């Protein structure tokens, strides 16, 4: 398993196109990333769910739809949506194109084995086992019925070995495995087996586990098996979901470290839900987007863009190319919440982290409904001397902090300081 020193940064097709993304849309976002974002550390291009479903048209699933697969029950990209996959080429041509741009290629998979493969009792490649032997018939995802779970025995492991062999041949760099994180008490053995199959495939890949919320008591297991794991269910552009993330982040931030990162989910910014209406854009205000990017970055969550990048406006581009914020995402250590308190009718939340280059980061959030002033004694922050020099990372403003820290923060907004 690949163990990146910096939490992955990239783009995922789900927020834009749900299950219906096409090769054209993947390529145009890859080209945009290569041209405008690669130099800022954005590198993963990930095709989300049901790339093997020819009739997918939205974020909704068609139960028991016919799926594209090979003679061994391994799912293949639908050629009507991914033309370069025709004639059994799979994702190899698209991955090669993404690699030619200097980027990395990823795909979403569901835990388990296709139910259609089981019903046809297809053989498992390179073995005398069959799909029916590998299936656990009582293990079906509640929200997408494409798959059965696999048995944690020789047949199940052989099927996982066969699909990861295929993904390695395609040149896949990132696997997002779904229906495996939230139900851990039931699926823990399957998660271990899947991770072992990935590690044995001969190609370095990032392993991302979904959906959340992950189980805090299993944090050490996630860290051993995967690179990132979702700490929330699907995160969308609603303030109440962003507000709830502060509590999740406080609990999970201590588990961020080189190669393993609690995942606060995708950034629903810019044009999203394009399969419903091409005029759809994020409902987050600009201040809420700054809050989201600040929290994700100081806690070192993976940063996966959810919007259609070719439709980004100037604000959105500045949001994701702020070099000082991205440096904090790479360099912050020991991020933790300092306090959460009501002041002047607003709720303020203060986070701090050390920089691996020395110095400290402070992220101050106003979770209230009105603009307000956050003020506290510098003594509440350990290791900072009076008259410390600071720079606010979103505005670039320089200041000197006396014995009292005082700053104006807009409603649902944030400020981040490098001391």
C-alpha positions as CSV (number, residue, x, y, z in Angstrom):
1,X,0.0,0.0,0.0
2,X,1.2,3.5,-0.9
3,X,1.6,5.7,2.2
4,X,1.6,9.3,1.1
5,X,3.2,11.9,3.4
6,X,0.5,14.4,2.6
7,X,-3.2,13.7,2.7
8,X,-4.4,13.1,-0.9
9,X,-5.7,16.0,-3.0
10,X,-7.8,15.5,-6.1
11,X,-11.2,15.4,-7.8
12,X,-14.0,12.9,-7.5
13,X,-16.9,12.7,-9.9
14,X,-19.7,12.0,-7.4
15,X,-20.8,15.5,-6.4
16,X,-21.0,16.6,-10.1
17,X,-22.4,13.6,-11.9
18,X,-23.4,10.9,-9.4
19,X,-23.4,7.5,-11.1
20,X,-23.6,9.0,-14.6
21,X,-20.2,10.4,-15.2
22,X,-18.7,9.9,-18.7
23,X,-15.2,9.7,-20.1
24,X,-15.6,13.1,-21.7
25,X,-16.3,14.7,-18.3
26,X,-13.5,12.8,-16.6
27,X,-11.0,13.9,-19.3
28,X,-12.1,17.6,-19.2
29,X,-11.6,17.7,-15.4
30,X,-8.3,15.9,-15.7
31,X,-7.1,18.4,-18.3
32,X,-8.2,21.3,-16.1
33,X,-6.4,19.9,-13.1
34,X,-3.2,19.4,-15.0
35,X,-3.3,22.9,-16.4
36,X,-4.3,24.9,-13.3
37,X,-4.0,22.8,-10.1
38,X,-1.3,20.2,-10.5
39,X,1.4,22.8,-9.4
40,X,-0.6,23.2,-6.1
41,X,-0.4,19.5,-5.3
42,X,-3.8,18.4,-6.7
43,X,-3.2,15.1,-8.5
44,X,-5.9,12.4,-8.2
45,X,-8.7,12.0,-10.7
46,X,-11.3,9.6,-9.4
47,X,-14.2,8.0,-11.2
48,X,-17.0,7.3,-8.7
49,X,-19.7,4.7,-8.5
50,X,-21.3,2.5,-11.2
51,X,-18.9,3.2,-14.1
52,X,-20.0,-0.3,-15.2
53,X,-23.7,0.6,-15.5
54,X,-24.6,1.5,-19.1
55,X,-28.0,3.1,-18.2
56,X,-26.9,5.3,-15.3
57,X,-28.2,8.9,-15.7
58,X,-28.1,10.5,-12.3
59,X,-27.3,10.2,-8.6
60,X,-30.0,7.5,-8.4
61,X,-29.4,3.8,-8.8
62,X,-31.3,1.4,-11.0
63,X,-31.8,-1.8,-8.9
64,X,-30.7,-5.0,-10.6
65,X,-29.6,-3.2,-13.8
66,X,-27.4,-5.2,-16.2
67,X,-23.7,-4.5,-15.5
68,X,-20.7,-4.7,-17.8
69,X,-18.4,-7.5,-16.7
70,X,-15.9,-10.0,-18.1
71,X,-16.2,-13.8,-18.1
72,X,-14.7,-13.9,-14.6
73,X,-17.3,-11.6,-13.1
74,X,-15.0,-8.6,-12.9
75,X,-16.8,-5.3,-13.6
76,X,-15.7,-3.3,-16.7
77,X,-16.4,0.3,-17.7
78,X,-19.5,0.7,-19.8
79,X,-18.3,1.4,-23.3
80,X,-21.2,3.7,-24.1
81,X,-20.0,6.0,-21.4
82,X,-16.3,5.3,-21.6
83,X,-15.6,4.7,-25.3
84,X,-11.8,4.0,-24.8
85,X,-12.8,1.0,-22.7
86,X,-14.2,-0.9,-25.7
87,X,-12.8,-4.3,-26.8
88,X,-12.0,-5.3,-23.3
89,X,-9.4,-2.5,-22.7
90,X,-11.1,-1.4,-19.5
91,X,-9.8,1.7,-17.8
92,X,-6.2,1.2,-19.2
93,X,-6.5,3.9,-21.9
94,X,-8.1,6.5,-19.6
95,X,-5.6,5.8,-16.9
96,X,-2.8,6.2,-19.4
97,X,-4.2,9.5,-20.5
98,X,-4.5,10.8,-17.0
99,X,-0.9,9.7,-16.3
100,X,0.3,11.5,-19.5
101,X,-1.0,14.7,-17.8
102,X,1.2,14.0,-14.8
103,X,-1.7,13.0,-12.7
104,X,-2.9,9.9,-10.9
105,X,-6.1,7.8,-11.7
106,X,-8.6,6.3,-9.3
107,X,-11.8,4.4,-9.3
108,X,-14.7,3.7,-6.9
109,X,-15.6,0.0,-6.2
110,X,-18.3,-1.6,-4.1
111,X,-17.4,-4.2,-1.5
112,X,-18.1,-7.6,-2.7
113,X,-18.9,-9.5,-6.0
114,X,-21.6,-8.7,-8.6
115,X,-24.9,-10.4,-7.9
116,X,-25.2,-11.0,-11.7
117,X,-21.9,-12.9,-11.6
118,X,-23.1,-15.0,-8.8
119,X,-26.4,-15.8,-10.4
120,X,-24.6,-16.9,-13.5
121,X,-22.1,-18.7,-11.3
122,X,-19.1,-17.4,-13.3
123,X,-15.7,-18.9,-12.7
124,X,-13.1,-17.0,-10.6
125,X,-10.0,-16.3,-12.7
126,X,-7.1,-18.7,-12.2
127,X,-8.9,-21.0,-9.7
128,X,-11.3,-23.9,-9.7
129,X,-13.7,-21.7,-7.6
130,X,-16.9,-20.0,-8.8
131,X,-18.7,-16.8,-8.0
132,X,-21.4,-18.7,-6.1
133,X,-18.8,-20.1,-3.7
134,X,-17.4,-16.6,-3.1
135,X,-20.7,-14.9,-2.3
136,X,-22.3,-14.2,1.1
137,X,-25.9,-14.1,0.2
138,X,-27.0,-12.4,3.4
139,X,-24.6,-9.5,2.9
140,X,-26.1,-6.9,0.6
141,X,-25.6,-3.1,0.6
142,X,-28.8,-1.3,1.8
143,X,-28.6,1.5,-0.7
144,X,-27.0,-0.2,-3.8
145,X,-28.0,-3.8,-4.5
146,X,-25.3,-4.5,-7.2
147,X,-23.2,-6.7,-5.0
148,X,-23.1,-9.6,-2.5
149,X,-20.4,-9.5,0.1
150,X,-17.7,-12.1,-0.3
151,X,-16.9,-15.0,1.9
152,X,-13.7,-14.7,3.9
153,X,-12.2,-17.8,2.7
154,X,-10.2,-19.1,-0.3
155,X,-12.9,-18.3,-2.9
156,X,-13.5,-14.8,-1.6
157,X,-9.8,-14.0,-1.4
158,X,-9.3,-15.3,-5.0
159,X,-12.0,-13.0,-6.3
160,X,-10.4,-10.0,-4.6
161,X,-7.0,-11.0,-5.9
162,X,-8.5,-11.2,-9.4
163,X,-10.0,-7.7,-9.4
164,X,-6.9,-6.1,-8.0
165,X,-4.8,-7.9,-10.6
166,X,-7.1,-6.2,-13.2
167,X,-6.8,-2.8,-11.6
168,X,-3.0,-3.0,-11.5
169,X,-3.0,-3.9,-15.2
170,X,-5.2,-0.8,-15.9
171,X,-2.7,1.4,-14.0
172,X,-5.1,2.4,-11.2
173,X,-3.5,4.5,-8.4
174,X,-6.5,5.1,-6.0
175,X,-9.2,2.8,-4.9
176,X,-12.3,4.1,-3.1
177,X,-14.1,1.1,-1.6
178,X,-17.7,1.7,-0.6
179,X,-20.1,-0.1,1.8
180,X,-17.2,-1.2,4.0
181,X,-16.5,1.5,6.6
182,X,-19.7,2.2,8.5
183,X,-20.7,-1.4,8.9
184,X,-17.3,-2.5,10.3
185,X,-18.5,-4.9,13.0
186,X,-20.1,-7.0,10.3
187,X,-17.5,-6.5,7.5
188,X,-14.2,-6.3,9.4
189,X,-12.9,-9.6,8.0
190,X,-13.8,-8.6,4.5
191,X,-12.0,-5.3,4.9
192,X,-8.8,-7.0,6.1
193,X,-9.0,-9.4,3.1
194,X,-9.5,-6.6,0.6
195,X,-6.6,-4.6,2.0
196,X,-4.4,-7.7,1.8
197,X,-5.4,-8.3,-1.8
198,X,-4.5,-4.7,-2.7
199,X,-1.1,-5.0,-1.0
200,X,-0.4,-8.2,-2.9
201,X,-1.3,-6.9,-6.4
202,X,2.1,-5.5,-7.2
203,X,1.1,-1.9,-7.7
204,X,1.0,0.9,-5.2
205,X,-2.5,2.3,-4.6
206,X,-4.1,4.5,-2.1
207,X,-7.0,2.8,-0.3
208,X,-10.0,5.0,0.7
209,X,-12.8,3.5,2.8
210,X,-16.5,4.7,2.7
211,X,-19.1,5.5,3.8
212,X,-18.9,7.0,7.2
213,X,-19.3,7.6,10.0
214,X,-16.3,5.4,10.8
215,X,-16.1,3.8,14.2
216,X,-13.7,5.7,16.5
217,X,-12.9,2.6,18.6
218,X,-11.5,1.0,15.4
219,X,-9.2,3.9,14.5
220,X,-6.0,1.8,14.8
221,X,-7.4,-0.9,12.5
222,X,-8.3,1.7,9.8
223,X,-4.7,3.1,10.1
224,X,-3.3,-0.4,9.5
225,X,-5.5,-1.3,6.6
226,X,-6.1,2.0,4.7
227,X,-4.9,5.5,3.8
228,X,-8.1,7.3,4.5
229,X,-11.5,6.5,5.9
230,X,-14.7,8.5,6.0
231,X,-15.7,10.1,9.4
232,X,-19.1,11.2,8.0
233,X,-21.9,10.0,5.8
234,X,-22.1,11.9,2.4
235,X,-21.2,15.5,3.0
236,X,-23.2,18.1,1.1
237,X,-23.5,21.9,0.9
238,X,-25.6,22.4,4.1
239,X,-24.4,24.5,7.0
240,X,-25.8,22.0,9.5
241,X,-23.5,19.3,8.1
242,X,-20.5,21.6,8.2
243,X,-21.4,22.6,11.8
244,X,-21.6,19.0,12.8
245,X,-18.1,18.3,11.3
246,X,-16.4,20.3,14.1
247,X,-17.4,17.6,16.7
248,X,-16.3,14.8,14.3
249,X,-13.0,16.6,13.6
250,X,-12.3,17.1,17.3
251,X,-12.6,13.3,17.9
252,X,-10.7,12.2,14.9
253,X,-7.9,14.7,14.4
254,X,-5.5,12.9,16.7
255,X,-5.5,9.9,14.3
256,X,-4.1,11.9,11.3
257,X,-0.5,10.9,10.5
258,X,1.8,10.1,7.6
259,X,0.0,7.7,5.3
260,X,-3.3,7.6,7.2
261,X,-5.9,10.3,7.3
262,X,-9.5,10.7,8.7
263,X,-11.6,11.8,5.8
264,X,-14.2,14.6,6.2
265,X,-15.4,13.8,2.6
266,X,-15.5,15.8,-0.6
267,X,-15.5,19.5,-1.0
268,X,-18.9,20.4,-2.6
269,X,-17.7,23.6,-4.3
270,X,-18.5,25.2,-7.6
271,X,-21.0,23.5,-10.0
272,X,-22.4,20.3,-8.4
273,X,-25.3,17.9,-9.1
274,X,-24.8,18.6,-12.8
275,X,-26.9,15.5,-13.7
276,X,-29.9,17.3,-12.4
277,X,-29.3,20.8,-13.6
278,X,-26.2,22.4,-15.2
279,X,-27.0,25.6,-13.4
280,X,-26.7,24.0,-9.9
281,X,-23.9,25.5,-7.8
282,X,-22.9,25.0,-4.2
283,X,-25.3,26.4,-1.6
284,X,-22.4,27.2,0.7
285,X,-21.7,30.9,1.1
286,X,-18.1,32.1,0.4
287,X,-17.5,32.3,4.2
288,X,-18.8,28.8,4.7
289,X,-16.4,27.5,2.0
290,X,-13.5,29.3,3.8
291,X,-14.6,27.6,7.0
292,X,-14.7,24.2,5.3
293,X,-11.3,24.6,3.6
294,X,-9.8,25.8,6.9
295,X,-11.1,23.0,9.0
296,X,-10.2,20.3,6.5
297,X,-6.7,21.7,6.1
298,X,-5.7,22.1,9.7
299,X,-7.0,18.6,10.6
300,X,-5.2,17.2,7.5
301,X,-8.3,15.6,5.9
302,X,-7.9,14.5,2.3
303,X,-9.0,17.3,0.0
304,X,-11.2,15.9,-2.8
305,X,-12.9,18.5,-5.0
306,X,-16.5,17.6,-5.8
307,X,-17.5,20.3,-8.3
308,X,-17.2,20.5,-12.1
309,X,-13.8,22.2,-12.3
310,X,-14.3,23.7,-15.7
311,X,-17.0,25.9,-14.2
312,X,-15.0,27.3,-11.3
313,X,-15.2,31.0,-10.7
314,X,-12.4,33.3,-9.4
315,X,-13.4,32.8,-5.8
316,X,-13.4,29.0,-6.1
317,X,-10.0,29.0,-7.7
318,X,-8.5,31.2,-5.0
319,X,-10.1,28.9,-2.4
320,X,-8.2,25.8,-3.7
321,X,-5.0,27.5,-4.7
322,X,-4.2,29.4,-1.6
323,X,-0.6,28.3,-1.1
324,X,-0.4,29.2,2.6
325,X,-3.5,27.1,3.4
326,X,-2.3,24.2,1.3
327,X,1.1,24.4,3.1
328,X,-0.8,24.2,6.4
329,X,-2.6,21.1,5.0
330,X,0.8,19.6,4.3
331,X,2.8,20.8,7.3
332,X,0.4,21.0,10.3
333,X,0.9,18.5,13.1
334,X,-1.0,17.8,16.4
335,X,-4.1,19.6,15.3
336,X,-6.6,20.0,18.2
337,X,-9.5,22.0,19.3
338,X,-8.5,24.6,22.0
339,X,-12.0,25.7,23.0
340,X,-15.6,26.1,21.9
341,X,-17.5,28.8,23.7
342,X,-20.3,31.3,23.4
343,X,-19.3,35.0,23.3
344,X,-21.6,37.9,22.5
345,X,-24.4,35.8,21.2
346,X,-22.1,33.7,18.8
347,X,-20.3,30.4,19.2
348,X,-16.6,30.5,18.5
349,X,-14.4,27.5,17.9
350,X,-10.6,27.7,18.2
351,X,-8.1,25.2,16.7
352,X,-4.4,25.1,16.9
353,X,-1.6,23.0,15.4
354,X,2.1,23.0,15.2
355,X,4.0,23.4,11.9
356,X,6.6,20.8,11.1
357,X,8.9,23.7,10.1
358,X,8.4,25.4,13.5
359,X,5.8,27.9,14.6
360,X,2.1,27.4,15.1
361,X,-1.2,27.6,13.2
362,X,-4.4,29.0,14.7
363,X,-7.8,28.6,13.0
364,X,-10.6,30.6,14.5
365,X,-14.2,30.0,13.5
366,X,-17.4,31.9,14.0
367,X,-20.3,29.3,14.0
368,X,-22.8,32.0,14.9
369,X,-25.4,33.8,12.8
370,X,-23.9,37.3,13.0
371,X,-20.5,38.8,12.5
372,X,-18.6,39.2,15.7
373,X,-15.4,39.6,17.6
374,X,-13.4,36.7,19.1
375,X,-11.2,37.7,22.0
376,X,-9.2,35.6,24.4
377,X,-6.0,35.7,26.4
378,X,-2.8,34.6,24.6
379,X,-2.1,32.5,27.7
380,X,-4.7,30.0,26.5
381,X,-2.3,29.0,23.7
382,X,0.8,27.2,25.0
383,X,4.1,28.1,23.5
384,X,3.3,31.5,22.1
385,X,5.0,34.6,23.5
386,X,3.5,38.0,23.8
387,X,4.0,40.3,20.7
388,X,4.2,37.3,18.4
389,X,4.2,38.0,14.7
390,X,1.3,36.5,12.7
391,X,0.0,36.4,9.2
392,X,-3.7,35.8,8.4
393,X,-3.5,33.2,5.6
394,X,-6.7,34.1,3.7
395,X,-6.1,37.8,3.5
396,X,-2.3,37.9,3.8
397,X,-2.6,40.6,6.6
398,X,0.3,40.8,8.9
399,X,-0.1,41.7,12.6
400,X,1.5,41.5,16.0
401,X,-0.4,39.7,18.8
402,X,-0.1,41.3,22.3
403,X,-1.3,39.7,25.5
404,X,-4.8,39.4,24.1
405,X,-5.8,37.9,20.8
406,X,-8.7,39.8,19.2
407,X,-10.1,39.4,15.7
408,X,-13.4,40.1,13.8
409,X,-14.8,37.0,12.1
410,X,-17.8,37.0,9.8
411,X,-20.9,34.8,10.4
412,X,-20.1,31.1,9.5
413,X,-16.6,32.3,8.6
414,X,-13.1,31.6,9.6
415,X,-9.6,33.2,9.9
416,X,-6.4,31.2,9.9
417,X,-3.1,32.5,11.3
418,X,0.5,31.4,11.0
419,X,2.6,32.5,14.0
